[in-house]
């Protein structure tokens, strides 16, 4: 199975040792970006994945591509042009202090992307899945138009579309109405992921809260089931709905679970109690990559698809940077409970 992911590759700057952005004279840098994160996770798991983006034709742009190539991602049709790579600045959460993100993406090579620049028919002719996210349409009108061009051609070629809501309020600055745009994308997808807050936002409807402080929390499955049934009636094309649910007990102590609706059935994953979170950036992308990998790994077992996606996301919390570098063996160890009882994870069904 060949999976194509499409979005903006970013350079992330952050301060070491939980310093504030206003402190010190040093930044650490890592590459990332939602769709690139998914591609790296899939490549780490041995999948056939190609990443499409537009980067500046300079040393920074080529270094970004080389970084993905070293991690096994096919980048041979990355488009070069423009003058700068998009960046963001991250101040990690610590104690009672929330995390902070500042984007610097205006005028980037991806921001200036236009329909017709990417040879989608050539790229997608042998693909099985195209993965995009709400971020691909949030950067600029041209980027949004290029995203819908990709979706149109994928539909024409009969390719399944995977979609992550990825609503980022601070990115929508070019005049489009975010909810209407993301709903239009949602109506075109065959499988999707979002966290609980994003689900509530796009559908303008509250759901039962996930307030787990440990793994003994009881989910209100009947209410969730009704909620997902209504969603499917509104967006009937989508056949798999994966919702990640996180409760931040403290900045470095999270509980994590997920629900999967498919074929009228709502499945529940275990609840993971993660007391020592290292880096939560990219957890949603790890969820999506876990689901995409599991489509071929466990074709007839929907519960296993869900459990695998959750385990991949849980492991991402232990890995610095945007990329989830957890291997299949490590993910399966978490799925099967075959790990050191003194490790980060305590789990119950």
N, C-alpha and C positions, 0 to 999 in steps of 0.2 A: 504494500500500500504506500503510495506517495502522497505526502502532505506538503502543501505550500502555505507558508505564512507570510503575511504582508503587513508592514507597519514601519514606524520610524525607529531607527537605532539611535540611542542617546549615549552621551558621555555623562556619567554621574560623578559629582564631586561631593565629598563629605569630609567632616572633620574627624580626626582620630579621637579615641577615648571619650566619646560622648560629649565633646566640647560643642559649644554653641557656634553658629556661623560667624558670630562677631568675635570669637576668641582665636588666639594663636595665629601663626603665619604659615600653616601647612594644610593642604587639602590632599586627600587620597582620591584616586579616580578609578572607576570601573565602567565597563560598557554594560548597557542594558536597554530595556524597552520591552513592553508587554509581548509583542509578537516574536521578537528575537528571543526572549526568555523561553517561550513555548518551543521554539525551534531548537534551542540548546538542550532543553530537557529531553525532547524526542531523539535528538542525535545521541545523547548520552545513553538512552535506552536502546539504541541500535536501529532506530527507524530511519526510513528514507525521507528526508525532509529538506526542502529548499526554502530559503529565505529571500524575500524580495523587498528592496528598499531603494532609496536614492541618497547617496552620500557625496560629499565634496571630493573632487578629483585632486586630492593633495595627501600629504603624509598622514594626517589625522584620519581621513576617510579610509585610506588603504589599511592603516593600522587596525581600524575597527573591523574591517572585513577579515583581515588575517586572524584576529582574535576569535571570530566565529569559525573560521576554517580550522583552526587548531582544535576546536571543540567538536569537529565532525559535521558542521553544517555546510550544505551545498550553497555557495554564494556566487556561482559563476555568472549569474545573470543580474547581479546587483547593478543598478544604474548609477553612473557617476555624472555629476554636474552641480552647479551652484558653488557656493563659497564657504559654507560652514556647516558643522554638525550641530544638531540640537543638543542642549545640555539641561541638566537640572541639578539643584543643590539640595542636599538632604541633611537635616539636623535630626538625628535619631532621638526617639523618646527615651526618657530616663526618669525613673521615680514618678513624681506627680507631673512632670513636664511632658507634654504631648510632642510628637514628632512634627516637623515642619518641612514643607517642600516648596521650593521656588523654581519655576520653570523659566528657561530662556530658549525658546524655540522659534520665535518669529524670525522669518528670513532664512531659515535653515534650508538645506537642499531638499528635504522632504516637504517643507512648507510650500516650496515653489513647484512641487510636482504637479503636472497637468495630465488630463486624459490624453491618450494617444502616445505618451512617452514609453509606456511599458508594453512589450509585445505579449499580451495576456494569452492569446490563442496559442502561441508557440510554447509558453510556459505551462499552460494548463492542459495541453492536449493529452498528456499521459498521467495527469493527476487524479487522485481519488477524492481529496478533500482540500478546500481552500479555507484557511483560518484567518479571520480578521477580528478587530475589536472596535468598540466605540471610539477609541483614541484615533483610529485611522481617519475618521471623519471629523474629528474635533479641531484639528490644527489650522486648517484654512479651507476656504470654499473650493479651491483647486484640488486639494487633497481629498476632500469629500467627494467631489465629482470623479476623481480617479478611483476612489473606493467603490462607488456604485458602478463604474465601468467594469471593474473586476468582477463584481457580483453578477452583472448582466451576462458577461461572457461565461462565467462559471455555470450559470443557469442554462445558457444556450448549449453548453457542452455536457450537461447532465451531471455536474460535479456537486457533491455534497458540500454544504457551507457550514462551517463551525464559527461560532460568534461568542465573544466575551463582551458583556455590556460595557464594562470599564468606563463608567461615567466619572469624569474629572471636571468638576465645576470650573476650576480656574483656567481651563484650556479653551472654553467656548467663547471666543472674543470676536468672531468675524460676522456675527449677525444671524446665524442660523439658530433655530429653536431646538435645543438639545433633545428634549423628550420626543418631539415629532421625528427628528432625524434618526434617533436610536430605535424608535418603534418601527420605522420604515426598514431599518436593517434587520430588526428582530423578525419582521414578517417574512423575510427572505431566508431565514436560517433553518437548518435541519437539526442542529443541536446547539445548545448555548450554556454559558456559565455566567453567574453573577453572584456577588455576595448578598446577604439578606437585605442590607441597606439599599443596594442598587435595585434589587427586585421591587422593594417598596416604592422607590422613587419612580421607576419607569412605569409602574402600574398604578401609582397613586392610590395604594390600598395598604393598610397596615396588616401585619401578620403577627402570629403569636411570638413574643420576644424570646430570644435565646440568652438566658442570663446565668448559664452554668458557671459555677465556681470550682467545680470538680467534675469527675466523670460519672457521678450518680444522678445527674439531672434527668428529669423525665420530659420527653418531648410531647407536644400536643399534636399527635399525628393526625387525628381526625380533622382538626381545623386546617392543618397544612394541606391535607388531601383535598379538601374543598377548594382551597385557595389555588392550588395547582390545576385542578380541573377547570376552574374558571379561566385561568391563564391560557390553557390549551384551547379552550373554545374561542378565545380572542385571537390566538395565533396558531391555527391548526396545523400549519406546515411543520412546526418544530416538534420533533418526536422524542427528544431527550432534553430534559431541563435539570441542570445540575446547580444546586445552590450551596455555596459554602457559608458556614456560620461560625463566627468568631466572637468570643467574649473576652475582652481585655480585663482580667482581674487586676493586673498591674502592668507596668510597661514591659516587663520581661516575663510575665506569667499570663499565658493565654489558654483558653479552652477552645477546641476546634472540632467541628463535626460537619456533616454534609447530608443533603437529601437529594435523591434522584427520582424524578418522575418519568416514567416511560410506559407506553401502552396502557395507560389508565391505572398503573400501579405506582405507589409511592414507596420508595425504599429508604431506610434509615441506616446511616453508617454508625460505627462506634463513636464515642466522644473521647477525644484525646485531651489529657491534662498535661500541658507543656510548661513547666515551671521556670525554665531557663532559656527563653527565646534569645537567639543571637541576632537574627536579622529577618523581619517579617516581610520585607519587600519581595515581591514576586511570588507570594504564596498562591494568589489566584491563578497565576500563569502555570504554576506547578499542578494545580487542580486540573486545568484544562488539558495540559500535556498528558497527565495521568489518564484522563478519560480517553483522549485520542489514541494513546498507545494501547489501552485495554480493548479497543474495538476489535483489533486483530488478535490480541493476546488471549482474550476471553470472550470469543464471539457469542457464546450462548449463555453467558452468566452475568446478568445485569447487576446482581449484588456484588460480585467480584469486581466489576468495573467501578462501582462506587467506592468499595473499600480500597481499591488500588489508588484511585484518584486522591482519596483522603490521606492515605499513608504517604504518597508523594508530597502532598502539600504540607503535611506535618513535618516531614524531614527537611523541607526548605527552610523552616524556622531555625534550623541549626547551622545553616550555611551562609557565610557573609557574602554580600553582593547580590545582584539581581538574579543570577543564574542558579537554577537548581541542578546540582551536579550529583544528586543521589542516583545510585545504580539500581538496576532491576533487583539484584540480590538484596540490597539494603531495603528497598521498598517492600519486597516480599517478606523479609524478616519482620518488619513492622506489621504487615497484614496478618502474618501467622502468629504473632506474639513471640517470635523466636529471637529475643534480644535480651540483653543484660537487664535484670530487674532493677539495677541501680542506675539505669540510663534515664534519659529525660522523659520517657513516656510511661504513663499509667493509663490503662484503657479498660473500659467495660462496654458491653453491648447495652 
